[in-house]
């Protein structure tokens, strides 16, 4: 096994037998999951670039067709979701998507993190205090570009949607973070920052208890002022002073939303591609969800490359192409080319299956669903419908009969 292809969770473990490596992962019945009345929230998570946005939209579309009133919340700023749903644009409010023949309703929205933060300030402070906060330069930076703000506001918006009570199902497309764990860490990180010791120290002179600051503290303040700049320090001080009454609210909402993710009715769907880095992130996320008692539906292995037929191995296809040779016969050249394409596809599928098997060996309890790569980008409802069928179709209903838990058939022991 090369270091580049090693799946996290397998390092340091004894080598497994071929039969163990080929153990079938449990199938993931996403059709039943999204149709169940007690499923209220589905969170699609994973590292960036694995197809979370398209997966989220396809699941929401399938749920609407199953008769549910669904809203899909995307945090992807690339606006691919709006294009695929046939909308000109998405914003911070749900917009109805026209799905012909659907028994339910589909709505979509894209998180505007600054507007969401502004709404929180307005809702949880007096008009005068809200005006002070919204005009503060430090707040304007924090609400639009501070690390973790996007993930935190995604959690805030999820809490607002759930509290509204108008949706049968909320599907969340998590932010395209470098690490899939950022979404879970964001609420506590933001709460700790806003209520942190350093913020309190920087603003101590403005508080009643520090009116008579020590000489040492004044020296500390002057040093920090030189490092950060006097104006920035004053902006931070004014911001925290104005926001002081909201600190408890931040902590309470962070805790409430985090607990919401652990309640019955919430399910996490981890999305990955058959690549070492993506599966490494997926493995970390699965371990984190397990450690914190959060409900995991399973892993969607996206953009796989199953061959059109599994009856002919790569080795035999290469040998047949070599036997035909290049004798100038157009039909023979065409057949040899087709055989070589099949051999390449089988080789790629075998590599993807090895990576999937390593993940399954490390996490045998995690349900799996493979989704073939689309011929191009998904840019309309028809493309989403194709992906929705791949996500929710019967486990064995594939062109080759290979279960959707695998790319290739399991080898015989």
Legacy VTK file of the C-alpha trace (Angstrom):
# vtk DataFile Version 3.0
C-alpha trace
ASCII
DATASET POLYDATA
POINTS 413 float
0.000 0.000 0.000
1.457 3.357 -0.912
1.504 6.121 1.673
-0.480 8.311 -0.691
-3.361 5.834 -0.827
-3.467 4.854 2.841
-6.858 5.519 4.357
-6.856 7.123 7.826
-7.884 4.721 10.516
-5.869 1.864 9.030
-2.393 3.001 10.052
-0.890 0.827 12.753
-3.527 -1.870 12.384
-2.681 -5.438 11.407
-3.085 -6.386 7.770
-6.541 -7.772 7.003
-7.364 -10.749 4.887
-8.712 -10.419 1.358
-12.140 -11.497 2.589
-12.087 -8.754 5.260
-10.960 -6.159 2.733
-13.851 -7.122 0.477
-16.455 -7.077 3.249
-19.613 -5.494 1.906
-20.498 -2.238 3.603
-24.104 -1.965 4.820
-26.327 -0.353 2.167
-27.600 3.173 2.849
-31.323 3.580 2.125
-31.498 7.305 1.449
-34.954 7.003 -0.135
-36.440 5.775 3.158
-34.396 8.292 5.154
-35.607 11.420 3.383
-39.207 10.172 3.110
-39.529 9.359 6.827
-41.682 11.882 8.699
-39.348 11.860 11.700
-36.354 12.932 9.561
-36.261 16.714 9.942
-32.650 17.673 9.185
-30.085 16.161 6.815
-26.582 17.646 6.945
-24.292 16.897 3.992
-20.686 17.298 5.039
-17.203 16.498 3.820
-14.090 18.209 2.532
-14.232 20.800 -0.234
-14.751 19.819 -3.849
-16.455 16.452 -3.310
-19.937 17.394 -4.563
-21.735 18.313 -1.322
-23.802 21.039 -3.017
-25.072 18.764 -5.781
-25.699 15.923 -3.333
-27.691 18.248 -1.061
-29.792 19.564 -3.939
-30.440 16.075 -5.319
-31.567 14.763 -1.922
-33.838 17.788 -1.449
-35.327 17.232 -4.912
-35.976 13.552 -4.149
-37.639 14.487 -0.843
-39.906 17.012 -2.559
-40.901 14.381 -5.102
-41.672 12.064 -2.167
-44.228 14.602 -0.929
-42.291 16.612 1.634
-42.006 20.392 2.032
-38.245 20.858 1.790
-35.761 23.704 1.982
-32.129 23.247 0.961
-29.637 25.676 2.472
-26.390 26.027 0.571
-23.295 27.810 1.787
-21.497 27.452 -1.543
-20.808 30.940 -2.959
-20.237 29.585 -6.486
-24.011 29.765 -7.193
-24.034 26.337 -8.845
-27.132 25.389 -6.888
-29.162 28.293 -8.293
-28.157 27.339 -11.826
-29.017 23.671 -11.388
-32.412 24.557 -9.898
-33.269 26.888 -12.759
-33.130 30.034 -10.616
-31.411 33.286 -11.570
-29.981 33.689 -8.080
-30.374 32.642 -4.475
-30.272 34.811 -1.383
-30.830 34.630 2.356
-34.553 33.869 2.028
-36.052 30.583 0.716
-37.207 30.670 -2.907
-39.710 28.237 -4.421
-38.354 25.922 -7.111
-40.766 24.708 -9.771
-40.536 20.904 -9.831
-43.085 19.524 -12.345
-45.060 16.604 -10.968
-43.617 16.796 -7.446
-46.004 15.796 -4.674
-44.273 18.161 -2.256
-42.486 21.512 -2.436
-38.840 22.419 -2.935
-37.366 25.696 -1.737
-33.743 26.804 -1.887
-31.610 29.520 -0.316
-27.979 30.557 -0.104
-26.479 31.772 3.151
-25.578 35.455 3.340
-23.410 35.322 6.440
-23.218 39.086 7.005
-26.959 39.548 6.645
-27.561 36.640 9.019
-25.176 38.183 11.565
-26.921 41.561 11.141
-30.297 39.928 11.758
-28.982 38.379 14.981
-27.727 41.753 16.207
-31.042 43.445 15.425
-33.097 40.653 17.011
-31.133 40.454 20.257
-30.355 44.069 21.132
-32.064 47.423 21.385
-32.314 49.611 18.261
-29.714 52.031 19.639
-27.274 49.252 20.561
-27.828 47.502 17.221
-27.018 50.724 15.354
-23.747 51.051 17.282
-22.736 47.474 16.537
-23.660 47.503 12.823
-21.667 50.713 12.256
-18.582 49.446 14.089
-15.618 48.789 11.703
-14.430 45.784 13.718
-17.900 44.219 13.543
-18.051 44.787 9.779
-14.796 42.871 9.378
-15.838 40.129 11.800
-19.216 39.584 10.155
-17.873 39.303 6.614
-14.427 37.749 6.679
-13.416 36.425 10.101
-12.363 32.762 10.044
-15.225 30.568 11.201
-17.959 33.181 10.741
-19.427 31.403 7.725
-19.681 28.073 9.543
-21.134 29.720 12.651
-23.750 31.613 10.646
-24.688 28.393 8.851
-25.495 26.923 12.257
-27.432 30.061 13.219
-29.502 29.924 10.038
-30.190 26.215 10.567
-31.472 27.002 14.048
-33.730 29.748 12.669
-35.173 27.488 9.961
-35.867 24.693 12.430
-37.473 27.055 14.939
-39.816 28.399 12.245
-41.566 25.030 12.017
-42.717 25.436 8.409
-40.422 22.804 6.863
-40.835 19.047 6.858
-37.170 18.657 6.000
-34.127 20.944 6.016
-31.149 19.865 3.921
-27.896 21.659 4.750
-24.957 21.926 2.387
-22.049 22.682 4.723
-19.408 25.320 3.862
-16.542 24.432 1.521
-14.027 24.436 4.365
-10.548 22.985 4.113
-11.509 20.679 6.963
-14.909 19.028 7.253
-14.678 19.424 11.021
-14.931 23.234 10.832
-18.728 23.058 10.662
-18.982 21.312 14.037
-16.295 23.410 15.691
-17.515 26.822 14.513
-20.204 27.617 17.138
-17.968 27.033 20.134
-15.019 28.701 18.417
-17.026 31.858 17.713
-18.489 31.864 21.210
-15.036 31.448 22.779
-13.658 34.263 20.639
-16.394 36.759 21.459
-16.270 35.902 25.149
-12.546 35.173 25.282
-10.017 36.310 27.855
-7.984 38.343 25.343
-11.052 40.254 24.133
-11.939 40.988 27.767
-8.408 42.154 28.520
-8.269 44.376 25.450
-11.493 46.083 26.506
-10.873 46.058 30.253
-10.299 49.826 30.581
-13.830 50.454 29.299
-15.416 48.300 31.979
-16.479 49.592 35.372
-14.333 47.074 37.209
-11.172 48.347 35.533
-11.545 52.070 35.880
-8.441 52.151 38.013
-6.127 49.977 35.938
-2.697 49.121 37.306
0.443 50.633 35.862
1.464 47.220 34.523
-1.834 46.803 32.742
-1.530 50.253 31.198
1.907 49.315 29.858
0.364 46.111 28.426
-2.391 48.150 26.790
0.102 50.542 25.197
2.090 47.624 23.781
-1.039 45.983 22.346
-2.122 49.343 20.952
1.180 49.635 19.084
0.856 46.091 17.720
-2.784 46.292 16.657
-3.031 50.021 16.109
-4.819 52.431 18.365
-7.874 52.771 16.141
-8.381 49.004 15.864
-8.118 48.638 19.632
-10.717 51.374 20.093
-12.979 49.693 17.527
-12.695 46.354 19.351
-13.384 48.020 22.669
-16.455 49.803 21.350
-17.696 46.614 19.667
-17.394 44.412 22.739
-18.884 47.085 24.980
-21.910 47.385 22.681
-22.207 43.609 22.295
-21.787 42.832 25.980
-25.436 42.010 26.603
-25.429 39.509 23.716
-22.599 37.271 24.962
-24.935 34.939 26.794
-27.127 34.694 23.712
-24.223 33.585 21.561
-23.335 30.839 23.995
-26.938 29.707 24.405
-27.635 29.533 20.671
-24.352 27.767 19.984
-25.240 25.158 22.587
-28.854 24.830 21.401
-27.918 24.363 17.739
-25.191 21.878 18.607
-27.695 19.858 20.656
-30.186 20.077 17.781
-27.686 18.178 15.645
-27.631 15.343 18.179
-31.388 14.906 18.515
-33.421 12.156 16.833
-34.553 13.384 13.435
-31.160 14.757 12.414
-28.884 12.746 10.141
-25.389 13.411 8.818
-24.470 12.256 5.323
-20.721 12.336 4.745
-19.753 12.959 1.117
-16.368 12.003 -0.341
-14.771 11.141 -3.647
-12.669 7.983 -4.140
-9.452 9.891 -3.443
-7.112 9.426 -0.450
-7.410 12.988 0.893
-11.208 13.093 0.637
-11.577 9.700 2.335
-9.114 10.770 5.013
-11.345 13.747 5.850
-14.385 11.458 5.749
-12.723 9.054 8.168
-11.903 11.856 10.618
-15.467 13.121 10.410
-16.984 9.686 10.983
-14.801 9.245 14.062
-15.782 12.684 15.361
-19.506 12.062 14.882
-19.201 8.728 16.652
-17.270 10.231 19.558
-19.899 12.933 20.085
-22.926 10.700 19.664
-24.204 12.345 16.496
-26.375 10.328 14.081
-24.563 9.197 10.933
-26.605 7.943 7.975
-23.531 6.847 6.055
-21.015 7.750 3.376
-21.825 8.829 -0.179
-18.858 7.910 -2.359
-19.352 10.383 -5.165
-17.919 10.526 -8.692
-17.020 6.869 -9.004
-16.251 5.276 -12.378
-17.952 1.877 -12.637
-17.296 0.120 -15.966
-20.089 -0.682 -18.399
-19.410 -4.376 -17.822
-17.501 -6.277 -15.179
-17.330 -9.543 -17.137
-13.997 -8.684 -18.812
-10.983 -7.903 -16.620
-8.457 -5.185 -17.439
-5.745 -7.796 -18.061
-7.851 -9.784 -20.514
-9.009 -6.625 -22.288
-5.401 -5.457 -22.740
-4.394 -8.892 -24.009
-7.284 -8.964 -26.487
-6.397 -5.489 -27.755
-2.796 -6.589 -28.194
-3.893 -9.736 -30.061
-6.007 -7.738 -32.499
-3.007 -5.530 -33.177
-2.791 -2.667 -35.588
-3.055 -4.323 -39.006
-4.703 -1.383 -40.741
-8.215 -2.803 -40.495
-10.509 0.049 -39.318
-12.865 -2.380 -37.563
-9.978 -4.049 -35.763
-8.510 -0.693 -34.726
-11.901 0.372 -33.370
-12.273 -2.870 -31.398
-8.742 -2.578 -30.003
-9.417 1.013 -28.955
-12.646 0.036 -27.205
-10.855 -2.767 -25.361
-8.131 -0.395 -24.154
-10.726 2.117 -22.946
-12.456 -0.685 -21.044
-9.128 -1.778 -19.542
-8.429 1.779 -18.350
-11.907 2.012 -16.843
-11.497 -1.313 -15.056
-8.104 -0.221 -13.689
-9.580 3.043 -12.410
-12.576 1.246 -10.894
-10.270 -1.255 -9.171
-8.274 1.595 -7.611
-11.462 3.270 -6.397
-12.711 -0.023 -4.978
-9.437 -0.557 -3.079
-9.799 2.871 -1.465
-13.451 2.166 -0.603
-12.501 -1.225 0.850
-9.883 0.363 3.083
-12.436 2.829 4.400
-14.921 -0.009 4.997
-12.273 -2.083 6.763
-11.628 0.830 9.137
-15.364 1.627 9.530
-17.298 -1.592 8.871
-20.437 -0.220 10.532
-20.754 2.796 8.188
-23.364 2.415 5.447
-22.231 3.238 1.925
-23.732 4.438 -1.344
-21.680 4.909 -4.513
-22.686 7.508 -7.093
-21.238 7.400 -10.632
-19.562 10.506 -11.999
-21.755 12.568 -14.306
-20.680 13.148 -17.888
-20.443 16.876 -17.149
-21.367 19.450 -14.532
-24.912 19.222 -13.188
-26.535 22.437 -14.387
-30.289 21.756 -14.508
-33.128 19.823 -12.868
-32.711 16.927 -15.266
-29.121 16.474 -14.136
-30.183 16.686 -10.499
-32.872 14.105 -11.172
-30.275 11.666 -12.523
-28.176 12.117 -9.394
-31.239 11.824 -7.154
-32.033 8.457 -8.738
-28.451 7.303 -8.167
-28.697 8.347 -4.509
-32.112 6.828 -3.806
-32.529 3.982 -6.291
-32.732 0.318 -5.201
-29.379 -1.056 -4.076
-29.045 -3.642 -6.855
-30.700 -1.656 -9.639
-27.575 -0.890 -11.674
-26.634 -1.687 -15.304
-24.142 -4.343 -14.188
-26.124 -5.580 -11.181
-23.298 -4.561 -8.828
-24.796 -3.274 -5.554
-24.632 0.474 -5.072
-22.435 -0.142 -2.053
-19.584 -1.017 -4.412
-17.841 0.071 -7.605
-16.879 -3.501 -8.593
-18.217 -6.890 -7.467
-16.636 -8.345 -4.333
-13.909 -10.839 -5.060
-14.498 -14.403 -3.951
-12.432 -15.536 -0.966
LINES 1 414
413 0 1 2 3 4 5 6 7 8 9 10 11 12 13 14 15 16 17 18 19 20 21 22 23 24 25 26 27 28 29 30 31 32 33 34 35 36 37 38 39 40 41 42 43 44 45 46 47 48 49 50 51 52 53 54 55 56 57 58 59 60 61 62 63 64 65 66 67 68 69 70 71 72 73 74 75 76 77 78 79 80 81 82 83 84 85 86 87 88 89 90 91 92 93 94 95 96 97 98 99 100 101 102 103 104 105 106 107 108 109 110 111 112 113 114 115 116 117 118 119 120 121 122 123 124 125 126 127 128 129 130 131 132 133 134 135 136 137 138 139 140 141 142 143 144 145 146 147 148 149 150 151 152 153 154 155 156 157 158 159 160 161 162 163 164 165 166 167 168 169 170 171 172 173 174 175 176 177 178 179 180 181 182 183 184 185 186 187 188 189 190 191 192 193 194 195 196 197 198 199 200 201 202 203 204 205 206 207 208 209 210 211 212 213 214 215 216 217 218 219 220 221 222 223 224 225 226 227 228 229 230 231 232 233 234 235 236 237 238 239 240 241 242 243 244 245 246 247 248 249 250 251 252 253 254 255 256 257 258 259 260 261 262 263 264 265 266 267 268 269 270 271 272 273 274 275 276 277 278 279 280 281 282 283 284 285 286 287 288 289 290 291 292 293 294 295 296 297 298 299 300 301 302 303 304 305 306 307 308 309 310 311 312 313 314 315 316 317 318 319 320 321 322 323 324 325 326 327 328 329 330 331 332 333 334 335 336 337 338 339 340 341 342 343 344 345 346 347 348 349 350 351 352 353 354 355 356 357 358 359 360 361 362 363 364 365 366 367 368 369 370 371 372 373 374 375 376 377 378 379 380 381 382 383 384 385 386 387 388 389 390 391 392 393 394 395 396 397 398 399 400 401 402 403 404 405 406 407 408 409 410 411 412
